[in-house]
Amino acid sequence: MGEDSAGLAGLLAVAEARMPVESAEAVAFELARSLDARSVSFLITDFTGNAVVRLGNTDVGEEREHIELPGTIYEQVLRDQRVSVRRAPDSGVQVQIVAPVTNRGDAIGLLEVLLPQAPEPATVQTVADAAHALAYILIANRRFTDLYQWGRRTLPVNLAAEIQNTLLPDSLTCEAPQFTVSGELIPAETIAGDTFDHSLDRHTLHVSITDAMGHNVRAALMATLLVGALRSARRSGADLAEQARQAHQALLDHGVLGPLVTGQLLRIDLRTGSADFVNAGHPWPWRLREGRLDHITPEIDPPFGAPLPHPHRVQSLQLRPGDRLILVTDGMLERNAAAEDLPALIRDTRDLHPRETVHALTQAVLHAQQGVLHDDATVVCLDWKGTTN
């Protein structure tokens, strides 16, 4: 079939001819055949963001190889989002190509190709295009199988964490001409109910970050009530005031355990950069504008589920091109994390992609806590690029 079979149409046809669980290996097999490669493999990013996992299939079942990222070519490619071509390690002749498997800023993993000789530029472009196509193929096929969830889980997951994971957006990062938004959540050993969410309408970006008080399954159930209510209201076309009202009422009506959930809700008009903003007992967000870092200090209403003297107030926020917003939960502000200066970290990461920024910030807090969090640590980073004509 030649290299044309490694194009989007050819790879889609190959993937659709196999079971969803076989989509990645089908693409790898076709690419290896069309390029006469020694091997082709897919490496998925694990939930910690600190490793990749090479997935494979043998006669005895699925297998995975866990590879720590620090100091590797895999880390470099994920960070830079550029294809790497180099002599394969421990090989005098083979050439290694590593390409990012990424969709709209969401780094799903890597495609690795080993060739017997130095490739032509067209071959490198073929691998890059195949990696991009693979991102779409995986997004389409992961709905039908737990394989990719299993591959990403290199640490045990308890029931509360399982519930918490289902509340997160399908893609933790989203890029569009007007913005890039990304979030990361590191759960405490006793899950503390953090969530974040983002969703895009034709003219609107919705962003939320919430923190259910309590721990483990109780906190996860309270978070489920809140996120479910917010999504239900949002998907019915409700404005931000009504989204907040329905979320609050859901906890009053169904929160038999007496829950309280803090949160911030944003509804951004993509045509103007103006945003509606609700703060329900949550830590103030940061704004980095033209090199100056400040807290945004809106009026703070009580948490969702707490007695309200009045409905949650919708306040206004105007974004300017180049603005960066950082939203956090209180786990990022733990006393034991005081060794890490969060404002300084935000400034130091200002040139990083939001995906890399949220990872750097959560890892810094985890390091300061010596790897043991007493509360979930969650960050959402939003870069506003400006409106488009």
C-alpha positions in Angstrom: 0.0 0.0 0.0 3.0 2.4 0.5 3.1 5.4 2.7 -0.3 6.6 1.5 -1.9 3.9 3.6 -0.5 5.7 6.7 -2.6 8.8 5.8 -5.7 9.7 7.7 -8.1 7.9 5.4 -6.0 4.7 5.3 -5.5 4.6 9.1 -9.2 5.3 9.8 -10.1 2.4 7.5 -7.6 0.1 9.2 -8.8 1.0 12.7 -12.5 0.7 11.8 -11.9 -2.8 10.4 -10.8 -4.0 13.8 -12.4 -4.0 17.3 -12.1 -0.8 19.2 -9.7 -2.4 21.7 -7.4 -3.1 18.8 -7.4 0.4 17.2 -3.9 1.5 18.4 -2.2 -1.8 17.6 -3.9 -1.9 14.2 -2.6 1.6 13.4 0.9 0.5 14.6 0.9 -2.6 12.5 -0.2 -0.7 9.3 2.4 2.0 9.9 5.1 -0.6 10.4 4.2 -2.3 7.2 3.9 0.8 5.1 7.3 2.2 6.4 9.1 -1.1 6.7 9.7 -0.2 10.3 11.4 -2.5 12.8 8.7 -1.7 15.4 5.9 0.8 16.1 4.4 1.3 19.5 1.9 3.5 21.3 2.8 4.9 24.7 -0.1 6.4 26.7 0.4 9.1 29.4 -0.4 7.8 32.9 -2.7 9.6 35.4 0.2 11.1 37.3 1.7 12.9 34.3 5.1 11.6 35.3 5.3 8.5 33.2 4.2 6.9 30.0 3.0 3.3 29.5 3.8 1.2 26.5 0.8 -0.9 25.7 1.1 -4.3 24.2 -0.8 -7.6 23.6 0.5 -11.1 24.1 -1.0 -14.6 24.0 -1.5 -14.4 27.8 -3.3 -11.0 27.7 -2.6 -7.3 27.9 0.8 -6.0 29.0 2.2 -2.6 29.8 5.7 -1.2 30.3 5.9 1.7 32.7 8.5 4.3 31.8 9.3 7.2 34.1 9.5 10.5 32.1 12.1 12.7 33.8 15.2 13.0 31.6 13.9 11.0 28.7 13.2 11.8 25.1 9.6 11.0 25.8 9.4 13.9 28.3 11.0 16.2 25.8 8.5 15.4 23.0 5.5 15.7 25.4 6.7 19.0 26.6 7.8 20.5 23.3 5.1 18.8 21.2 7.7 18.3 18.4 8.7 15.2 16.6 12.1 13.8 17.6 14.4 11.9 15.2 17.6 10.4 16.6 19.8 7.3 16.6 18.0 4.7 18.7 19.6 4.2 22.2 21.8 1.0 22.4 21.6 0.6 18.6 24.3 1.4 16.1 22.0 1.5 13.1 18.3 1.9 14.1 16.7 5.4 14.1 14.0 6.3 16.6 11.2 8.7 15.7 8.9 9.8 18.6 5.9 11.9 17.7 3.2 13.4 20.1 -0.3 12.0 20.0 -2.2 15.1 20.9 -5.6 16.5 20.1 -6.4 20.2 20.8 -3.6 20.4 23.4 -4.6 17.3 25.2 -1.5 15.1 25.3 -2.8 11.5 25.0 0.5 9.9 24.5 3.3 9.2 22.0 3.9 7.2 18.8 7.4 5.6 18.6 8.8 4.2 15.4 12.1 2.4 14.9 13.5 2.4 11.4 16.5 0.5 10.0 18.0 3.6 8.5 17.7 7.4 8.6 14.3 8.5 7.3 13.5 10.9 4.5 11.7 14.1 5.5 8.5 12.7 3.9 8.7 9.7 6.2 9.0 11.8 9.3 6.0 13.8 8.2 4.1 10.6 7.7 4.8 9.5 11.2 3.7 12.9 12.5 0.5 12.8 10.5 -0.1 9.2 11.7 0.3 10.3 15.3 -2.2 13.1 14.8 -4.6 10.7 13.2 -4.1 8.3 16.1 -5.3 10.9 18.6 -8.6 11.1 16.8 -8.9 7.3 16.5 -8.2 6.8 20.2 -10.7 9.5 21.2 -13.3 7.8 19.1 -12.5 4.2 20.3 -11.8 4.7 24.0 -15.6 5.1 24.6 -16.0 1.4 23.9 -13.2 -0.1 26.1 -11.5 0.2 29.5 -8.1 -0.7 27.9 -6.8 2.8 27.8 -8.1 3.6 31.3 -6.4 0.5 32.5 -3.2 1.4 30.8 -3.1 4.8 32.4 -3.6 3.5 35.9 -0.2 2.6 37.3 -1.4 3.2 40.9 -4.3 1.6 42.7 -7.6 3.4 42.4 -10.2 3.2 45.2 -14.0 3.7 44.8 -13.9 7.4 45.7 -11.1 8.1 43.1 -13.1 6.1 40.5 -16.1 8.4 41.1 -13.9 11.5 41.1 -12.3 10.5 37.7 -15.8 10.2 36.1 -16.5 13.8 37.0 -13.6 15.3 35.2 -13.9 16.4 31.5 -13.1 13.8 28.9 -10.1 15.9 27.8 -8.2 17.7 30.5 -6.9 20.3 28.0 -8.7 22.2 25.2 -7.2 24.6 22.7 -9.2 27.0 20.5 -8.3 30.2 18.6 -9.5 32.4 21.5 -8.1 30.4 24.5 -6.3 27.4 26.0 -7.6 25.8 29.2 -6.1 22.9 31.1 -6.6 21.4 34.6 -4.9 18.8 36.8 -6.0 17.2 40.0 -3.8 15.2 42.4 -6.0 13.3 44.8 -5.1 13.0 48.5 -4.8 9.6 50.0 -8.3 10.1 51.4 -10.1 11.6 48.4 -11.3 15.1 49.3 -13.9 15.8 46.5 -12.1 18.2 44.2 -13.4 18.5 40.6 -12.9 20.8 37.6 -14.8 21.0 34.4 -14.8 22.9 31.1 -17.1 22.9 28.1 -17.4 24.8 24.9 -20.5 26.2 23.2 -20.4 28.1 19.9 -19.9 31.4 21.6 -19.3 30.5 25.2 -16.6 28.7 27.3 -17.7 27.3 30.7 -15.1 26.6 33.4 -15.6 25.5 36.9 -13.5 24.3 39.9 -15.2 22.9 43.0 -14.2 21.3 46.3 -16.6 19.1 48.3 -15.9 19.1 52.0 -15.3 15.8 53.6 -13.3 12.8 52.4 -13.5 9.6 50.4 -16.9 8.4 49.1 -18.9 11.0 50.9 -17.0 13.8 49.3 -17.1 12.1 45.9 -20.9 11.7 46.2 -21.4 15.4 47.1 -19.2 16.3 44.2 -21.3 14.1 41.9 -24.4 15.9 42.9 -22.9 19.3 42.3 -21.2 18.5 39.0 -24.3 16.7 37.7 -26.5 19.7 38.6 -24.1 22.1 36.9 -23.9 20.1 33.7 -27.7 19.5 33.6 -28.3 23.3 33.9 -25.6 24.2 31.5 -26.8 21.7 28.9 -30.3 23.0 29.1 -29.0 26.5 28.2 -29.3 28.1 31.7 -27.3 31.2 32.5 -24.7 31.3 35.2 -27.1 32.4 37.9 -29.5 29.5 37.2 -26.6 27.1 37.0 -25.5 28.2 40.5 -29.1 28.0 41.8 -29.6 24.5 40.5 -26.3 23.3 41.9 -27.2 24.8 45.3 -30.7 23.3 45.3 -29.4 19.9 44.4 -27.3 19.8 47.5 -30.3 21.0 49.6 -32.7 18.5 48.1 -30.4 15.4 47.9 -27.4 16.0 50.2 -28.7 14.0 53.1 -25.2 14.0 54.6 -25.3 17.8 55.0 -22.7 18.7 52.4 -21.0 22.0 51.6 -19.2 22.5 48.4 -17.1 25.5 47.5 -16.6 26.5 43.9 -16.0 29.0 41.2 -18.0 29.2 38.0 -17.0 31.1 34.9 -19.0 31.7 31.7 -16.9 33.5 29.1 -18.2 35.1 26.0 -15.8 34.1 23.2 -16.8 37.1 21.1 -15.9 39.8 23.7 -13.8 38.2 26.4 -16.3 39.3 29.0 -17.1 36.7 31.7 -19.8 36.1 34.3 -18.3 34.9 37.5 -19.7 33.2 40.7 -17.6 32.6 43.8 -19.1 30.2 46.3 -16.8 30.3 49.3 -13.7 29.4 47.2 -10.1 30.8 47.3 -9.6 33.8 45.1 -8.1 33.1 41.7 -4.9 34.6 40.3 -4.6 36.7 37.2 -1.3 37.2 35.4 -1.5 40.3 33.2 1.4 41.9 31.4 3.8 40.4 33.9 1.9 41.5 37.0 0.3 38.9 39.2 -2.7 39.8 41.3 -5.6 38.1 43.0 -9.0 38.6 41.5 -11.0 39.6 44.5 -14.7 39.3 43.9 -17.4 39.2 46.5 -17.5 35.8 48.1 -20.9 34.1 48.7 -21.4 31.0 50.9 -20.5 27.6 49.6 -23.1 25.6 47.7 -25.4 23.8 50.2 -24.9 26.4 53.0 -27.6 28.8 54.2 -27.8 31.7 51.8 -28.8 35.3 52.7 -29.4 35.8 48.9 -28.9 33.9 45.7 -25.3 33.5 44.5 -24.3 36.7 42.9 -23.1 36.9 39.3 -20.2 39.2 39.0 -18.3 40.6 35.9 -14.8 40.0 34.7 -13.2 41.4 31.5 -10.4 39.4 30.0 -7.7 41.0 27.9 -5.5 39.2 25.3 -2.5 37.7 27.0 -4.3 37.2 30.4 -3.6 34.0 32.3 -6.1 32.9 35.0 -5.1 30.4 37.7 -7.9 28.8 39.7 -7.0 26.6 42.6 -8.5 24.6 45.4 -7.4 25.0 49.0 -5.2 21.9 48.8 -2.8 24.0 46.8 -2.6 26.3 49.8 -1.9 23.7 52.5 0.3 24.9 55.4 2.8 22.1 54.7 3.1 23.4 51.2 4.3 26.8 52.4 7.9 25.9 51.3 6.6 26.4 47.8 5.8 30.1 47.0 2.8 29.7 44.7 2.9 33.3 43.3 6.5 32.8 42.4 5.7 29.4 40.8 3.0 31.0 38.8 5.4 33.7 37.5 8.1 31.2 36.8 5.7 29.0 34.7 4.2 31.9 32.7 5.9 30.9 29.5 4.8 27.3 29.7 1.7 25.8 28.0 -1.2 25.6 30.4 -1.0 21.8 30.3 2.6 22.0 31.5 1.8 24.8 34.0 -0.8 22.9 35.9 1.5 19.9 36.1 4.4 22.0 37.3 2.3 23.7 40.0 0.7 20.5 41.4 4.0 18.6 41.3 5.6 21.5 43.3 3.0 21.2 46.0 3.3 17.4 46.0 7.0 17.7 46.5 6.6 20.3 49.3 4.3 17.8 51.0 6.9 15.0 50.6 4.5 13.1 48.4 1.7 12.9 50.9 -1.3 15.2 50.4 -3.8 15.7 53.1 -6.2 17.4 50.7 -6.7 17.2 47.0 -4.6 19.7 45.0 -6.3 21.0 41.9 -5.3 23.8 39.4 -7.0 25.1 36.3 -5.0 27.4 34.0 -6.8 29.5 31.4 -4.9 31.5 28.8 -7.0 34.1 27.0 -5.6 34.8 23.5 -8.3 37.2 22.4 -11.3 37.3 20.1 -11.2 36.4 16.5 -12.9 38.1 13.5 
